């Protein structure tokens, strides 16, 4: 690694997948600082508040050992535009207070977009982890965010060669590097630990024990939860399967899920409170199959070698890893059930994860190398 000047990084997080990735880089920074006191990296963590429930936020910081955020902007609820504007105002204030050298963003959430836009407007360098992912669907909110963030970033760290080629096709070729998928490092670090307490908090029954055999369902995207239709189709599909389904419910969907369970007479859907990272990866590992609209859960399922169905009305899955497009389903009961029957090679994901998993250190090394040779703004 190139050892050079000190650097102050402002890290923007707000949602579950970002907590997981940030944990790996924060851990690498702590270890780096022990060995390189003359070129220490100071990290300031900013939590936008996008995921505010303790089960979707605080528990991740505790389980993953992430330092508590210095700033929590508390932005949640309201429209996307309202959220984005309030996040940008909060990020601007923290940038003015902290005067960082670099603003680090992960993925494609509104938190990432708010951090990147604000930093770029203030003349700061933006580092984008998971740059170049594309789903060829510009109407998808996350796709819009990905494209904008990539085009205003100074350093772009990709998970795959496909992502790098996507950027090249858009004319972005400078300071682009393939560093692997950070979620692989986190997955192997925590999936090997034993899960002893298999008790979850049901939305309707109190504490329940995880069944020996079950399917795992997650659903949170705006496209699938803006009305009853998609969520109802997913629940009806799961209800018709041969084993119960464990379904951690996003806080904003609790009332709707409980109502639909009662209206549809669902007896096989175990709707529970949101679960932490440790619980989630073990629920994925033990599931017969996973049905999800979460890119993070999809990636972890792929790494675990567990069959999955990704429920999104889009032409392809963003190529963070070579997911099987034959298991991409529209939010329709019959399509989900049909995709659950598709052949599945359980050896591909784990082998690729071990071969190409990114690390916090690899990401930090690229940031350090770039920072010490880049031209000043």
Wavefront OBJ file of the C-alpha trace (Angstrom):
o trace
v 0.000 0.000 0.000
v 1.130 3.528 -0.769
v 1.720 5.336 2.523
v 1.144 9.063 2.339
v -0.731 11.967 3.857
v -3.468 11.858 6.429
v -7.019 11.623 5.141
v -10.419 12.465 6.598
v -13.301 10.419 5.198
v -16.958 11.298 5.679
v -18.909 8.045 5.292
v -22.608 8.249 4.420
v -24.863 5.347 5.418
v -28.587 4.975 5.895
v -29.778 1.477 5.010
v -29.064 -2.156 5.899
v -26.697 -3.120 3.033
v -24.630 0.006 3.630
v -24.134 -0.872 7.291
v -22.728 -4.267 6.281
v -20.297 -2.837 3.715
v -19.268 0.090 5.900
v -18.466 -2.316 8.740
v -15.810 -4.027 6.622
v -14.145 -0.745 5.608
v -14.372 0.734 9.117
v -12.675 -2.381 10.474
v -9.931 -2.042 7.851
v -9.447 1.630 8.775
v -9.036 0.756 12.458
v -6.397 -1.878 11.648
v -4.663 0.421 9.159
v -4.384 3.194 11.744
v -2.660 0.873 14.215
v 0.104 0.194 11.683
v 0.335 3.607 10.001
v 0.010 6.330 12.598
v 1.877 8.788 10.384
v -0.755 8.492 7.662
v -3.843 7.888 9.760
v -7.308 7.757 8.222
v -9.998 9.534 10.220
v -13.505 8.307 9.501
v -16.602 10.329 10.390
v -19.786 8.262 10.121
v -23.030 9.987 9.110
v -26.307 8.045 9.417
v -29.093 9.711 7.434
v -31.825 7.882 9.356
v -33.269 6.236 6.218
v -33.547 2.973 8.175
v -34.507 4.167 11.626
v -35.997 1.138 13.406
v -33.523 -0.369 15.898
v -33.976 -3.804 14.306
v -32.942 -2.358 10.949
v -30.264 0.022 12.169
v -28.981 -0.073 15.751
v -28.720 -3.861 15.882
v -26.475 -3.823 12.799
v -24.050 -1.399 14.409
v -23.906 -3.583 17.536
v -23.571 -6.926 15.742
v -21.043 -5.711 13.175
v -18.984 -3.664 15.604
v -19.390 -0.414 13.665
v -18.480 2.722 15.598
v -21.592 4.695 16.531
v -22.316 7.424 13.964
v -21.078 10.842 15.014
v -24.084 12.315 13.226
v -27.614 10.917 12.878
v -29.690 13.147 10.626
v -32.962 11.466 11.626
v -34.483 11.749 8.146
v -37.303 9.239 7.623
v -40.913 9.294 6.521
v -42.361 11.649 3.937
v -41.890 11.615 0.177
v -38.664 10.697 -1.598
v -38.120 14.311 -2.651
v -38.699 15.590 0.870
v -36.329 12.970 2.278
v -33.644 13.705 -0.283
v -33.753 17.449 0.332
v -33.584 17.031 4.115
v -30.731 14.537 3.812
v -28.783 16.920 1.577
v -29.292 19.779 4.018
v -28.057 17.598 6.874
v -25.061 16.313 4.916
v -24.157 19.863 3.909
v -24.103 20.891 7.561
v -21.834 17.975 8.538
v -19.470 18.674 5.642
v -19.185 22.306 6.682
v -18.485 21.244 10.275
v -16.020 18.446 9.495
v -14.279 19.666 6.322
v -13.515 16.128 5.065
v -11.105 15.286 2.271
v -13.345 12.588 0.783
v -17.018 11.609 0.944
v -17.571 7.835 0.777
v -20.880 6.392 -0.422
v -22.095 2.811 -0.811
v -24.606 1.443 -3.287
v -27.683 3.113 -4.698
v -29.999 4.352 -1.944
v -31.353 7.863 -1.490
v -28.811 8.261 1.316
v -26.017 7.553 -1.171
v -27.452 9.992 -3.684
v -27.863 12.723 -1.065
v -24.280 12.315 0.105
v -22.810 12.243 -3.384
v -24.818 15.191 -4.740
v -24.091 17.380 -1.741
v -20.377 16.579 -1.781
v -20.082 17.215 -5.514
v -21.942 20.535 -5.233
v -19.529 21.573 -2.486
v -16.518 20.650 -4.618
v -15.490 17.512 -2.705
v -14.286 14.219 -4.132
v -16.843 11.402 -4.011
v -15.829 7.743 -3.712
v -18.534 5.314 -4.848
v -18.389 1.685 -3.694
v -20.469 -0.638 -5.931
v -20.101 1.636 -8.929
v -21.246 0.525 -12.366
v -24.091 -1.827 -11.432
v -26.880 -1.563 -13.972
v -30.297 -3.180 -14.459
v -31.122 -1.463 -17.779
v -34.243 0.088 -16.269
v -33.994 3.844 -15.884
v -37.478 3.998 -14.360
v -36.168 2.076 -11.343
v -35.382 4.553 -8.502
v -32.138 2.790 -7.570
v -31.012 2.751 -11.208
v -31.459 6.518 -11.385
v -29.390 6.879 -8.232
v -26.617 4.583 -9.532
v -26.222 6.504 -12.779
v -26.152 9.937 -11.153
v -23.715 8.920 -8.412
v -21.332 7.275 -10.871
v -21.223 10.313 -13.135
v -20.280 12.695 -10.314
v -17.808 10.414 -8.494
v -14.029 10.870 -8.580
v -13.165 7.254 -7.638
v -15.327 4.326 -8.676
v -14.900 0.945 -7.003
v -16.688 -1.880 -8.846
v -17.712 -5.329 -7.681
v -17.258 -6.990 -11.092
v -15.689 -6.577 -14.525
v -19.229 -6.261 -15.878
v -19.719 -3.135 -13.760
v -16.433 -1.716 -15.042
v -17.521 -2.336 -18.645
v -20.865 -0.649 -17.924
v -19.009 2.475 -16.832
v -16.713 2.338 -19.848
v -19.774 2.201 -22.086
v -20.961 5.427 -20.467
v -17.590 7.117 -21.038
v -16.283 6.678 -17.477
v -12.803 5.152 -17.594
v -10.597 7.141 -15.212
v -10.096 5.990 -11.610
v -12.245 2.884 -12.057
v -11.153 -0.277 -10.244
v -12.624 -3.755 -9.657
v -12.292 -4.618 -5.960
v -14.867 -7.402 -5.463
v -18.016 -7.536 -3.371
v -17.660 -6.384 0.235
v -20.676 -8.444 1.272
v -18.651 -11.595 0.656
v -16.179 -10.722 3.400
v -19.004 -9.982 5.836
v -20.912 -13.120 4.893
v -18.033 -15.511 5.502
v -17.026 -13.741 8.697
v -20.450 -14.107 10.320
v -22.049 -17.100 8.604
v -19.538 -19.441 10.246
v -20.696 -18.461 13.744
v -23.315 -20.583 15.516
v -26.861 -19.252 15.893
v -28.091 -20.599 19.203
v -31.191 -18.503 19.913
v -33.615 -19.331 17.084
v -36.450 -17.270 18.557
v -38.109 -14.458 16.594
v -40.776 -11.940 17.594
v -43.969 -12.496 15.629
v -46.209 -9.585 14.675
v -49.285 -11.535 15.780
v -48.201 -14.421 18.059
v -45.407 -13.185 20.338
v -42.167 -15.181 20.415
v -41.925 -18.051 17.933
v -39.232 -20.617 17.229
v -37.850 -20.899 13.713
v -39.260 -24.075 12.091
v -36.952 -26.880 11.019
v -38.060 -26.396 7.419
v -39.110 -23.018 6.044
v -38.908 -20.562 3.180
v -37.578 -17.028 3.690
v -39.334 -13.958 2.305
v -38.357 -10.278 2.342
v -40.169 -7.436 0.595
v -39.490 -3.735 0.985
v -39.075 -1.962 -2.364
v -41.397 0.882 -3.244
v -42.463 -0.830 -6.467
v -43.650 -3.881 -4.529
v -45.214 -2.131 -1.533
v -46.893 1.004 -2.905
v -50.220 -0.876 -2.883
v -51.531 -4.351 -2.013
v -51.065 -5.964 -5.422
v -47.425 -7.098 -5.493
v -47.191 -7.867 -1.785
v -50.442 -9.831 -1.928
v -49.146 -11.881 -4.883
v -45.927 -12.690 -3.036
v -47.785 -13.715 0.116
v -50.261 -15.879 -1.807
v -47.386 -17.635 -3.558
v -45.638 -18.376 -0.254
v -48.877 -19.513 1.400
v -49.308 -22.192 -1.284
v -45.912 -23.822 -0.606
v -45.249 -27.008 1.348
v -43.589 -25.377 4.373
v -44.141 -22.183 6.367
v -42.476 -18.917 5.367
v -40.495 -16.707 7.728
v -41.193 -13.104 6.735
v -39.371 -10.245 8.557
v -41.553 -7.231 7.815
v -40.280 -3.732 7.076
v -41.658 -1.280 9.688
v -43.647 0.733 7.148
v -45.443 -2.420 5.937
v -46.481 -3.956 9.265
v -50.127 -2.856 9.261
v -50.621 -3.912 5.641
v -49.032 -7.342 6.157
v -51.110 -8.099 9.253
v -54.259 -7.002 7.423
v -53.444 -9.157 4.384
v -52.699 -12.180 6.576
v -56.178 -11.835 8.073
v -57.923 -11.102 4.765
v -56.231 -13.973 2.916
v -56.473 -16.408 5.839
v -52.731 -17.085 5.742
v -51.640 -19.766 8.202
v -48.187 -20.537 6.786
v -46.724 -17.010 6.780
v -44.822 -16.249 9.970
v -44.637 -12.446 9.891
v -41.993 -11.272 12.349
v -40.256 -8.085 13.413
v -37.170 -7.071 11.370
v -34.110 -9.181 12.149
v -30.446 -8.253 12.560
v -27.674 -9.120 10.141
v -26.576 -12.207 12.065
v -30.113 -13.606 12.230
v -30.771 -12.807 8.591
v -27.759 -14.640 7.170
v -28.579 -17.695 9.285
v -32.214 -17.607 8.179
v -30.937 -17.482 4.601
v -28.518 -20.390 5.163
v -31.255 -22.589 6.638
v -34.040 -21.791 4.157
v -35.340 -24.187 1.516
v -35.516 -21.206 -0.854
v -35.460 -17.412 -0.536
v -37.895 -15.019 -2.215
v -36.798 -11.390 -2.027
v -36.736 -7.984 -3.669
v -33.615 -6.951 -1.752
v -30.326 -6.764 -3.614
v -28.434 -7.340 -0.374
v -30.440 -10.400 0.644
v -30.157 -11.715 -2.920
v -26.371 -11.406 -2.818
v -26.131 -13.177 0.548
v -28.441 -15.941 -0.694
v -26.275 -16.409 -3.778
v -23.150 -16.650 -1.613
v -24.886 -19.205 0.634
v -25.750 -21.451 -2.321
v -29.457 -21.331 -1.486
v -32.037 -21.217 -4.307
v -33.631 -17.789 -4.704
v -36.281 -15.898 -6.613
v -35.742 -12.173 -7.118
v -39.082 -10.385 -7.427
v -38.768 -7.258 -9.548
v -40.463 -6.163 -12.752
v -37.241 -5.447 -14.662
v -35.411 -6.923 -17.672
v -32.384 -8.196 -15.757
v -30.742 -8.375 -12.343
v -27.950 -5.857 -11.648
v -24.725 -7.779 -12.258
v -23.036 -7.614 -8.877
v -22.573 -11.370 -9.314
v -23.765 -13.696 -12.100
v -27.291 -14.269 -10.803
v -29.480 -16.628 -12.802
v -31.959 -14.490 -14.740
v -34.274 -17.505 -15.029
v -35.040 -16.865 -11.350
v -36.094 -13.253 -11.885
v -39.874 -13.074 -11.353
v -42.534 -10.465 -11.871
v -44.619 -9.746 -8.746
v -47.252 -12.286 -9.799
v -48.171 -15.431 -7.864
v -47.869 -17.859 -10.787
v -44.594 -16.387 -12.026
v -43.035 -16.619 -8.563
v -44.153 -20.243 -8.205
v -42.839 -21.081 -11.682
v -39.435 -19.554 -10.929
v -39.211 -21.493 -7.653
v -39.298 -24.665 -9.789
v -36.355 -23.662 -12.002
v -33.187 -25.811 -11.806
v -30.529 -24.359 -9.529
v -26.781 -24.992 -9.225
v -25.939 -24.511 -5.547
v -22.165 -24.668 -6.135
v -21.758 -21.509 -8.230
v -22.384 -18.837 -5.608
v -20.160 -20.083 -2.763
v -17.274 -20.813 -5.143
v -17.476 -17.381 -6.754
v -17.800 -15.660 -3.391
v -14.617 -17.271 -2.074
v -12.776 -16.435 -5.295
v -13.936 -12.843 -5.811
v -15.062 -11.550 -2.429
v -13.954 -8.020 -1.827
v -12.455 -6.888 1.460
v -12.542 -3.682 3.411
v -8.761 -3.561 3.133
v -8.821 -3.864 -0.658
v -11.267 -0.950 -0.876
v -9.228 1.131 1.564
v -6.005 0.430 -0.343
v -7.525 1.771 -3.552
v -8.828 4.861 -1.777
v -5.391 5.455 -0.214
v -3.524 4.968 -3.491
v -5.869 7.272 -5.395
v -5.879 9.937 -2.675
v -2.101 10.141 -2.537
v -1.603 10.579 -6.268
v -4.717 12.504 -7.344
v -4.522 16.097 -8.497
v -5.919 18.569 -5.939
v -9.313 20.054 -6.721
l 1 2 3 4 5 6 7 8 9 10 11 12 13 14 15 16 17 18 19 20 21 22 23 24 25 26 27 28 29 30 31 32 33 34 35 36 37 38 39 40 41 42 43 44 45 46 47 48 49 50 51 52 53 54 55 56 57 58 59 60 61 62 63 64 65 66 67 68 69 70 71 72 73 74 75 76 77 78 79 80 81 82 83 84 85 86 87 88 89 90 91 92 93 94 95 96 97 98 99 100 101 102 103 104 105 106 107 108 109 110 111 112 113 114 115 116 117 118 119 120 121 122 123 124 125 126 127 128 129 130 131 132 133 134 135 136 137 138 139 140 141 142 143 144 145 146 147 148 149 150 151 152 153 154 155 156 157 158 159 160 161 162 163 164 165 166 167 168 169 170 171 172 173 174 175 176 177 178 179 180 181 182 183 184 185 186 187 188 189 190 191 192 193 194 195 196 197 198 199 200 201 202 203 204 205 206 207 208 209 210 211 212 213 214 215 216 217 218 219 220 221 222 223 224 225 226 227 228 229 230 231 232 233 234 235 236 237 238 239 240 241 242 243 244 245 246 247 248 249 250 251 252 253 254 255 256 257 258 259 260 261 262 263 264 265 266 267 268 269 270 271 272 273 274 275 276 277 278 279 280 281 282 283 284 285 286 287 288 289 290 291 292 293 294 295 296 297 298 299 300 301 302 303 304 305 306 307 308 309 310 311 312 313 314 315 316 317 318 319 320 321 322 323 324 325 326 327 328 329 330 331 332 333 334 335 336 337 338 339 340 341 342 343 344 345 346 347 348 349 350 351 352 353 354 355 356 357 358 359 360 361 362 363 364 365 366 367 368 369 370 371 372 373 374 375 376 377
